[in-house]
Amino acid sequence: MDKERFKGRVDGKEVALYTLSNANGIEIDILNLGAKIVAIRVPDREGKKVDIVLGHDSLQDYIDSEEAYFGAICGRYANRIAKGKFAINGKEYSLLINNGPNALHGGKKGFNSVVWTVERASASELVLSYISKDGEEGYPGELKVQVTYGLCPVTNNFAIAYEATTDKSTVLNLTNHAYFNLSGEGDPSVHDHTLLINAKEYLPTDETAIPYGKPEAVAGTPFDFIEPHLIGERIDTDMDQLNWARGYDHTFILDKPLGEMGLCAVCSSPKSGIEMKIKTDQPGMQLYTGNWMSGNMRGKGDSRYPARSAVCFETQHYPDSPNKPEYPSTLLRPGETFRSQTIFSFNTIE
C-alpha cells in the first residue's frame, strides 16, 4: 500500500498508516483514524500473500466511504441500543438514533470516526488511545480507552486488547468491525466459506435487530454452526430472522465461562486455503455477512463490494444490554478497569 495516500489531518490531528509484520509473511496495516484495520495480508496455501479484509486505498476514500465501519473500533457502545435510551441509577440518557429506531455503534461520530493517539508503534505492536469526553454522543463520563494491536513475531497470532476507565458510571461495549473475505478482498461472495461457531444459543431479534431478550437454541435452525457449515448453505432460508436482516446479523452466545478466554469461531476459504481461528473473552459474537453492502463504492484497486462479499466476527457483549438486566452487565464504574482481548490465528489447510 502507498502509505503517502493515508497521510493527512482530520479534526486537526495527524493521520497515518502503520504496519505490523512478522517473519512468517503476515503484514497488517492499521490507520489511526478510527483505529481501522486497513489490510491483513497472509500467505495462502501456495505461499502467495492475500489481503483478506475489505477497505480502501486512501485516507480520503475512508472519509468518503459509504461503509463507515470498515476495520474500525466501534464504541462507546458497539451494536444497538433500543430507541437510543438507557438508564444508570435511575437517570435516563438519550443517544442519537442512527439505525432505524435505534442507536448503533456509538452514534454519529463514534470511535470509528475519531483520530486515535499513537502511544507506541513497532513492527509487532501498535498502541492507540482515545479520550471520550463526558457527554460525547450522549454517554456519561470521561472515558479513557486504549487499544493494542499485537502481532506475534513467532506465531501467527494477531491480538486486539482493549482497556478502559471512566470517571462516571457509563456503559461500554467495544469491538473491531473488520470485514473478512478469506479468498481475498474483491472476491464476490463468502457463501463458500466454511464456518464453525462455538455457540449452542443465539439471540433472535425483532425487525429492527434488537434482541427479544431470551436466547434460543441453534439446533435445528440455520444458526447451527456447532458443526462446520458453508455460510451460504442456509442463509436464504425463508424465516423472519434471516429475511429481516437479509442474511446473518445476530449475536451468538459463546459456549464458555463468562469472562474467560475460549474458542469463538473457525472460518476457512476453499479458494485460498486460509483458515482463521478466533478466541475471545467476550460473552458473544455478532455474525454479520455484509448484507447491506451495495457494490457501488470503490474498494481497493478496482474492487466493488456487493452484499455478502464479506463476513464480520464482532466479539462483544450483547446488543441492548443496558436495557436488559438479564444480560451480562456492560456497566463500567469509576475505579474499575475494563479489559478484554480477542485473538485471530491464521494458517492454511488443504
C-alpha positions as a printed NumPy array, in Angstrom:
array([[  0.   ,   0.   ,   0.   ],
       [  1.081,   3.567,  -0.707],
       [  1.362,   4.992,   2.803],
       [  1.557,   8.54 ,   1.452],
       [ -2.076,   8.26 ,   0.383],
       [ -3.095,   7.721,   4.005],
       [ -1.315,  10.753,   5.423],
       [ -3.334,  13.827,   6.308],
       [ -5.112,  15.73 ,   9.03 ],
       [ -8.585,  15.098,  10.403],
       [-10.023,  17.364,  13.094],
       [ -6.604,  18.994,  13.221],
       [ -4.851,  15.741,  14.131],
       [ -2.263,  13.776,  12.163],
       [ -3.412,  10.586,  10.47 ],
       [ -1.077,   7.906,   9.131],
       [ -0.877,   4.225,   8.264],
       [  1.138,   1.839,  10.446],
       [  2.273,  -1.691,   9.576],
       [  2.809,  -4.762,  11.753],
       [  4.778,  -7.663,  10.286],
       [  6.437, -10.916,  11.265],
       [  8.852, -13.457,   9.841],
       [  6.019, -15.718,   8.686],
       [  4.973, -13.25 ,   5.993],
       [  1.988, -11.693,   7.76 ],
       [  1.514,  -7.943,   7.354],
       [ -1.225,  -5.844,   8.951],
       [ -1.9  ,  -2.191,   8.085],
       [ -3.715,  -0.021,  10.624],
       [ -4.94 ,   3.567,  10.272],
       [ -5.178,   5.688,  13.404],
       [ -8.397,   7.245,  12.068],
       [-10.97 ,   5.01 ,  13.72 ],
       [ -8.176,   2.592,  14.705],
       [ -9.097,   0.87 ,  11.435],
       [ -7.56 ,  -2.369,  10.203],
       [ -6.935,  -1.465,   6.557],
       [ -5.302,  -4.692,   5.38 ],
       [ -4.312,  -8.14 ,   6.643],
       [ -2.   ,  -9.905,   4.209],
       [ -1.404, -13.587,   4.938],
       [  0.123, -16.371,   2.812],
       [ -2.348, -18.695,   1.096],
       [ -1.773, -22.435,   0.588],
       [  0.608, -21.647,  -2.307],
       [  2.567, -19.105,  -0.266],
       [  1.111, -16.098,  -2.119],
       [  0.109, -13.162,   0.07 ],
       [ -3.621, -12.467,   0.093],
       [ -5.292,  -9.387,   1.589],
       [ -8.263, -10.794,   3.496],
       [-10.055,  -7.629,   4.675],
       [-12.161,  -5.178,   2.719],
       [-11.267,  -1.496,   2.729],
       [ -9.922,   1.43 ,   0.729],
       [ -6.686,   2.702,  -0.827],
       [ -6.511,   6.168,   0.717],
       [ -7.466,   8.306,   3.683],
       [ -9.927,  10.291,   1.586],
       [-11.655,   7.116,   0.453],
       [-12.209,   6.175,   4.092],
       [-13.567,   9.628,   4.885],
       [-15.978,   9.433,   1.927],
       [-16.884,   5.74 ,   2.292],
       [-20.496,   4.617,   2.444],
       [-19.289,   1.942,   4.881],
       [-18.163,   3.839,   7.98 ],
       [-17.118,   0.766,   9.956],
       [-14.594,  -0.964,   7.679],
       [-11.989,  -2.389,  10.076],
       [-12.813,   0.14 ,  12.796],
       [-13.094,   0.052,  16.546],
       [-16.761,   0.599,  17.396],
       [-17.798,   2.364,  20.604],
       [-18.619,   3.782,  23.032],
       [-21.309,   1.138,  22.669],
       [-20.891,  -1.214,  19.711],
       [-24.035,  -2.724,  18.222],
       [-27.514,  -1.409,  19.043],
       [-29.288,   0.23 ,  21.956],
       [-33.061,   0.173,  21.575],
       [-34.609,   3.57 ,  20.857],
       [-31.309,   5.193,  21.834],
       [-32.195,   5.239,  25.525],
       [-30.829,   3.668,  28.688],
       [-30.709,   4.496,  32.39 ],
       [-27.996,   4.362,  35.044],
       [-29.013,   4.673,  38.696],
       [-32.41 ,   5.976,  37.648],
       [-31.088,   8.693,  35.33 ],
       [-32.059,   8.324,  31.69 ],
       [-29.651,   9.081,  28.846],
       [-30.602,   9.697,  25.224],
       [-28.474,   8.866,  22.198],
       [-28.646,   9.776,  18.531],
       [-30.968,   7.489,  16.555],
       [-28.901,   6.369,  13.551],
       [-30.156,   2.884,  12.675],
       [-33.907,   2.658,  12.18 ],
       [-35.373,   3.482,  15.592],
       [-32.166,   2.566,  17.425],
       [-28.678,   3.816,  18.25 ],
       [-25.827,   1.95 ,  16.534],
       [-22.048,   1.723,  17.102],
       [-21.643,   4.832,  19.245],
       [-23.584,   7.413,  17.269],
       [-22.965,   9.965,  14.548],
       [-19.292,  10.217,  15.445],
       [-18.371,   7.035,  17.248],
       [-14.9  ,   5.682,  17.893],
       [-14.77 ,   4.6  ,  14.231],
       [-14.625,   8.264,  13.135],
       [-12.187,   9.844,  15.591],
       [ -8.412,  10.162,  15.36 ],
       [ -6.669,   7.961,  17.916],
       [ -3.378,   8.974,  19.525],
       [ -0.423,   6.733,  18.724],
       [  1.23 ,   5.846,  22.028],
       [  3.719,   3.264,  20.711],
       [  4.468,   1.795,  17.307],
       [  6.771,  -1.059,  16.3  ],
       [  6.776,  -3.959,  13.866],
       [  4.964,  -6.145,  16.382],
       [  2.744,  -3.718,  18.297],
       [  0.645,  -0.595,  17.838],
       [ -0.86 ,   1.069,  20.903],
       [ -3.616,   3.622,  20.319],
       [ -5.546,   5.732,  22.828],
       [ -8.563,   7.984,  22.833],
       [-10.283,  10.113,  25.464],
       [-14.049,  10.291,  25.021],
       [-15.347,  13.37 ,  26.829],
       [-18.192,  13.336,  29.324],
       [-21.406,  13.685,  27.32 ],
       [-19.846,  12.772,  23.966],
       [-22.59 ,  11.312,  21.764],
       [-24.812,  11.359,  24.87 ],
       [-22.772,   8.967,  27.015],
       [-21.886,   9.889,  30.608],
       [-18.355,  10.047,  31.968],
       [-14.936,  10.843,  30.583],
       [-13.77 ,   7.517,  29.192],
       [-10.102,   6.783,  28.602],
       [ -9.669,   3.948,  26.09 ],
       [ -6.57 ,   2.108,  24.929],
       [ -6.436,  -0.451,  22.141],
       [ -3.341,  -2.551,  21.499],
       [ -2.875,  -4.364,  18.216],
       [ -0.201,  -7.039,  18.587],
       [  1.243,  -9.434,  16.017],
       [  3.328, -12.234,  17.492],
       [  6.793, -12.36 ,  15.865],
       [  6.85 , -16.167,  16.084],
       [  3.287, -17.466,  15.827],
       [  0.552, -16.258,  13.508],
       [ -1.492, -14.778,  16.347],
       [ -2.92 , -11.284,  15.931],
       [ -4.334,  -9.93 ,  19.199],
       [ -6.575,  -6.958,  19.895],
       [ -6.508,  -5.904,  23.553],
       [ -8.877,  -3.315,  24.994],
       [ -8.583,  -1.306,  28.218],
       [-10.817,   1.487,  29.527],
       [-11.537,   3.552,  32.629],
       [-14.176,   6.168,  33.416],
       [-14.79 ,   8.937,  35.948],
       [-18.596,   8.383,  35.95 ],
       [-20.639,   5.236,  35.626],
       [-21.192,   4.539,  31.938],
       [-21.996,   1.736,  29.525],
       [-19.284,   0.255,  27.35 ],
       [-19.16 ,  -2.278,  24.537],
       [-16.088,  -2.363,  22.288],
       [-15.393,  -4.426,  19.198],
       [-13.451,  -4.397,  15.949],
       [-15.529,  -4.41 ,  12.771],
       [-13.172,  -5.913,  10.175],
       [-14.891,  -7.234,   7.063],
       [-13.215, -10.533,   6.114],
       [-13.109, -12.423,   2.853],
       [-10.578, -15.237,   3.233],
       [-10.475, -15.752,  -0.528],
       [ -9.17 , -12.193,  -0.795],
       [-10.844,  -8.805,  -0.724],
       [-12.653,  -8.282,  -4.001],
       [-13.871, -11.875,  -4.17 ],
       [-17.635, -11.532,  -4.724],
       [-19.005, -13.865,  -2.031],
       [-18.324, -15.564,   1.305],
       [-21.061, -18.141,   0.694],
       [-18.383, -20.762,   0.022],
       [-16.563, -20.148,   3.336],
       [-16.785, -22.952,   5.889],
       [-17.74 , -21.714,   9.356],
       [-17.822, -23.205,  12.842],
       [-19.201, -21.179,  15.776],
       [-18.794, -22.341,  19.357],
       [-22.349, -21.477,  20.376],
       [-25.385, -23.536,  21.275],
       [-27.617, -20.458,  21.538],
       [-28.181, -17.182,  19.712],
       [-30.279, -14.064,  20.245],
       [-33.236, -13.782,  17.866],
       [-34.253, -10.186,  17.153],
       [-37.207,  -8.109,  16.094],
       [-37.292,  -6.5  ,  12.645],
       [-35.111,  -3.614,  13.922],
       [-32.316,  -6.015,  15.032],
       [-32.987,  -5.624,  18.771],
       [-32.955,  -8.98 ,  20.632],
       [-36.225, -10.025,  22.208],
       [-34.248, -10.924,  25.316],
       [-34.349, -14.674,  25.773],
       [-31.803, -16.732,  23.812],
       [-32.883, -19.644,  21.664],
       [-31.157, -22.897,  20.775],
       [-29.427, -23.001,  17.4  ],
       [-30.186, -26.701,  16.999],
       [-32.419, -27.393,  14.018],
       [-32.065, -23.855,  12.65 ],
       [-29.846, -22.126,  10.058],
       [-27.953, -20.667,  13.022],
       [-26.432, -24.019,  13.97 ],
       [-22.71 , -23.839,  13.218],
       [-21.652, -26.147,  16.06 ],
       [-20.519, -28.454,  13.266],
       [-18.981, -26.694,  10.238],
       [-21.329, -25.487,   7.518],
       [-20.939, -23.278,   4.467],
       [-22.018, -19.701,   5.223],
       [-24.273, -19.7  ,   2.163],
       [-25.75 , -23.132,   2.77 ],
       [-28.842, -21.928,   4.687],
       [-28.552, -18.141,   4.575],
       [-31.561, -17.744,   2.269],
       [-33.882, -19.918,   4.334],
       [-37.349, -18.342,   4.408],
       [-37.599, -17.255,   8.06 ],
       [-38.151, -13.861,   9.636],
       [-34.749, -13.768,  11.317],
       [-32.908, -14.043,   8.002],
       [-35.404, -12.09 ,   5.921],
       [-35.357,  -9.059,   8.217],
       [-31.549,  -8.902,   8.243],
       [-31.064, -10.031,   4.601],
       [-28.782, -12.734,   5.993],
       [-26.924, -13.22 ,   9.259],
       [-26.688, -10.238,  11.628],
       [-27.113, -11.886,  15.003],
       [-25.343, -12.39 ,  18.296],
       [-24.191, -15.888,  19.191],
       [-23.779, -16.727,  22.889],
       [-20.375, -18.331,  23.129],
       [-20.205, -21.684,  24.87 ],
       [-17.6  , -20.905,  27.506],
       [-17.411, -19.498,  31.048],
       [-18.248, -15.797,  31.29 ],
       [-15.116, -13.651,  31.144],
       [-12.769, -16.495,  30.238],
       [-10.807, -16.828,  27.006],
       [-12.251, -19.505,  24.771],
       [-12.931, -20.572,  21.21 ],
       [-15.239, -18.28 ,  19.3  ],
       [-15.198, -19.349,  15.64 ],
       [-13.196, -21.042,  12.886],
       [-13.592, -19.936,   9.266],
       [-11.832, -21.015,   6.076],
       [-11.871, -20.417,   2.321],
       [-11.699, -23.292,  -0.176],
       [-10.105, -20.986,  -2.758],
       [ -7.123, -19.728,  -0.751],
       [ -6.891, -22.442,   1.896],
       [ -6.599, -19.699,   4.509],
       [ -8.123, -20.618,   7.847],
       [ -8.782, -18.134,  10.644],
       [ -9.451, -19.168,  14.223],
       [-10.864, -16.652,  16.71 ],
       [-10.661, -16.752,  20.505],
       [-12.108, -14.165,  22.873],
       [-13.005, -13.463,  26.484],
       [-16.209, -11.674,  25.468],
       [-19.57 , -13.41 ,  26.026],
       [-20.85 , -13.062,  22.483],
       [-20.05 , -12.631,  18.818],
       [-22.121, -10.763,  16.244],
       [-22.012, -12.624,  12.948],
       [-22.675, -10.198,  10.093],
       [-22.495, -11.231,   6.463],
       [-22.235,  -7.79 ,   4.867],
       [-25.887,  -7.922,   3.87 ],
       [-26.316,  -4.194,   3.268],
       [-23.284,  -3.522,   1.091],
       [-24.345,  -2.15 ,  -2.278],
       [-21.464,  -2.978,  -4.629],
       [-21.481,   0.651,  -5.752],
       [-18.499,   2.064,  -3.88 ],
       [-14.907,   1.552,  -4.948],
       [-12.856,  -0.58 ,  -2.6  ],
       [ -9.186,  -1.401,  -3.03 ],
       [ -7.978,  -1.119,  -6.602],
       [-10.927,  -1.829,  -8.868],
       [-12.797,  -3.934,  -6.307],
       [-16.509,  -3.498,  -5.802],
       [-18.077,  -4.945,  -2.68 ],
       [-21.548,  -6.444,  -3.243],
       [-23.766,  -7.806,  -0.49 ],
       [-22.304, -10.838,   1.277],
       [-18.82 , -10.336,  -0.1  ],
       [-17.539, -10.251,   3.486],
       [-18.209, -11.703,   6.907],
       [-17.678,  -9.914,  10.237],
       [-16.919, -11.544,  13.577],
       [-17.664,  -8.831,  16.139],
       [-16.642, -10.184,  19.544],
       [-18.56 ,  -8.21 ,  22.158],
       [-21.31 ,  -8.057,  24.772],
       [-24.914,  -8.427,  23.69 ],
       [-26.927,  -5.737,  21.889],
       [-29.178,  -3.583,  24.097],
       [-27.605,  -4.956,  27.299],
       [-28.136,  -1.656,  29.175],
       [-31.899,  -2.244,  28.853],
       [-31.839,  -5.962,  29.606],
       [-30.708,  -6.684,  33.189],
       [-30.725, -10.428,  32.481],
       [-27.753,  -9.975,  30.128],
       [-24.118,  -9.768,  31.346],
       [-23.562,  -6.209,  32.527],
       [-21.894,  -3.588,  30.328],
       [-21.722,  -1.052,  33.17 ],
       [-18.292,   0.431,  33.892],
       [-17.893,   2.315,  37.158],
       [-15.24 ,   4.735,  38.433],
       [-12.327,   2.847,  39.949],
       [-12.882,  -0.152,  37.671],
       [-10.827,  -1.067,  34.608],
       [-12.406,  -2.754,  31.622],
       [-10.063,  -5.242,  29.947],
       [-10.723,  -7.591,  27.069],
       [ -8.834,  -9.482,  24.382],
       [ -9.627, -11.164,  21.086],
       [ -7.051, -13.258,  19.199],
       [ -7.082, -14.127,  15.487],
       [ -4.851, -17.007,  14.387],
       [ -4.024, -17.735,  10.734],
       [ -2.896, -20.889,   8.996],
       [ -3.617, -22.822,   5.798],
       [ -5.494, -26.023,   5.081],
       [ -5.56 , -28.257,   2.006]])
